[in-house]
């Protein structure tokens, strides 16, 4: 998000988008259509809501609504005053600790300001349909939309981590992911076999399977449930997770130090590099090799721009005008 805000003009675009999006009407419809969680309505969920906001240090506790819907889903809506909607199907299926993970996940969206880009993606999808007769317009929009889809899938993985930090119960998070994948009776689920599915998906060796995977997620807002479960369980076993639980993490009041844009880019780059380096997917390896080669070329090109003309002049003076007089290194 820091990267997005630093791009010139984006703030104005988002402001205009917010003006077009009738957030007040959506909040009013939620009040009229859903059950608002509070001390006298779903008090257990209300307690979890307040505890999650406290753990993540949210300044304002988002309102939470239960919507009548048999599907299993939760979502964060709004920009100025984000609120959370959880389906009745999810409430009926998940136990309290699994719900704590889900609520923590949605609070992660609120904390990170993800609702802005989620709204942007929704509006761009509608805009794409309205300009379908303009070929270049469609190509340009598809590129932006594809990037936003990829961003959202990464954002969901990040917010899974927020949910785990709220509940601090990897097994509860795993139960939630198994329900997302289609489980209705967990006594019928074998956890090692379930996680083995993710390994089978990730360890494909045929490039045809890699292309199928790429096309399958092209317009998915969320990573596949089995893959999400596996990735979060790996993070739960990592040193990074344990360090956060012991209090070793960057405080919000320290975020203004240094260059937030630079840190955001470096953090994103490290995340992508680590995930690509650990992948056995043949298509990912091809992209990684090509990316590495292009990176080397780019370094050579940009090093020429970084060198000051005075540096070349000084080198000529030091060498007495003889370009071959220096030592080779």
Rosetta blueprint (number, residue, H / E / L):
1 X L
2 X H
3 X H
4 X H
5 X H
6 X H
7 X L
8 X L
9 X L
10 X H
11 X H
12 X H
13 X H
14 X H
15 X H
16 X H
17 X H
18 X H
19 X H
20 X H
21 X L
22 X L
23 X H
24 X H
25 X H
26 X H
27 X H
28 X H
29 X H
30 X H
31 X H
32 X H
33 X H
34 X L
35 X E
36 X E
37 X L
38 X E
39 X L
40 X L
41 X E
42 X L
43 X H
44 X H
45 X H
46 X H
47 X H
48 X H
49 X H
50 X H
51 X H
52 X H
53 X H
54 X H
55 X H
56 X L
57 X L
58 X L
59 X L
60 X L
61 X L
62 X L
63 X L
64 X E
65 X E
66 X E
67 X E
68 X L
69 X L
70 X L
71 X L
72 X L
73 X L
74 X E
75 X E
76 X E
77 X E
78 X L
79 X L
80 X L
81 X L
82 X L
83 X E
84 X E
85 X E
86 X E
87 X E
88 X H
89 X H
90 X H
91 X H
92 X H
93 X H
94 X L
95 X L
96 X H
97 X H
98 X H
99 X H
100 X H
101 X H
102 X H
103 X H
104 X H
105 X H
106 X H
107 X H
108 X H
109 X H
110 X H
111 X H
112 X H
113 X L
114 X L
115 X H
116 X H
117 X H
118 X H
119 X H
120 X H
121 X H
122 X H
123 X H
124 X H
125 X H
126 X H
127 X H
128 X H
129 X H
130 X H
131 X L
132 X L
133 X L
134 X L
135 X H
136 X H
137 X H
138 X H
139 X H
140 X H
141 X H
142 X H
143 X H
144 X H
145 X H
146 X H
147 X H
148 X H
149 X H
150 X H
151 X H
152 X H
153 X H
154 X H
155 X H
156 X H
157 X H
158 X H
159 X H
160 X H
161 X H
162 X H
163 X H
164 X H
165 X H
166 X H
167 X H
168 X L
169 X L
170 X H
171 X H
172 X H
173 X H
174 X H
175 X H
176 X H
177 X H
178 X H
179 X H
180 X H
181 X H
182 X L
183 X L
184 X L
185 X L
186 X H
187 X H
188 X H
189 X L
190 X L
191 X H
192 X H
193 X H
194 X H
195 X H
196 X H
197 X H
198 X H
199 X H
200 X H
201 X H
202 X H
203 X L
204 X L
205 X L
206 X L
207 X H
208 X H
209 X H
210 X H
211 X H
212 X H
213 X H
214 X H
215 X H
216 X H
217 X H
218 X L
219 X L
220 X L
221 X L
222 X L
223 X L
224 X L
225 X H
226 X H
227 X H
228 X H
229 X H
230 X H
231 X H
232 X H
233 X H
234 X H
235 X H
236 X H
237 X L
238 X L
239 X H
240 X H
241 X H
242 X H
243 X H
244 X H
245 X H
246 X L
247 X L
248 X L
249 X L
250 X L
251 X L
252 X H
253 X H
254 X H
255 X L
256 X L
257 X L
258 X L
259 X L
260 X H
261 X H
262 X H
263 X H
264 X H
265 X H
266 X H
267 X H
268 X H
269 X H
270 X H
271 X H
272 X H
273 X H
274 X H
275 X H
276 X H
277 X H
278 X H
279 X L
280 X L
281 X L
282 X H
283 X H
284 X H
285 X H
286 X H
287 X H
288 X H
289 X H
290 X H
291 X H
292 X H
293 X H
294 X H
295 X H
296 X H
297 X H
298 X H
299 X H
300 X H
301 X H
302 X H
303 X H
304 X H
305 X H
306 X H
307 X L
308 X L
309 X H
310 X H
311 X H
312 X H
313 X H
314 X H
315 X H
316 X H
317 X H
318 X H
319 X L
320 X L
321 X L
322 X L
323 X L
324 X L
325 X L
326 X L
327 X L
328 X L
329 X L
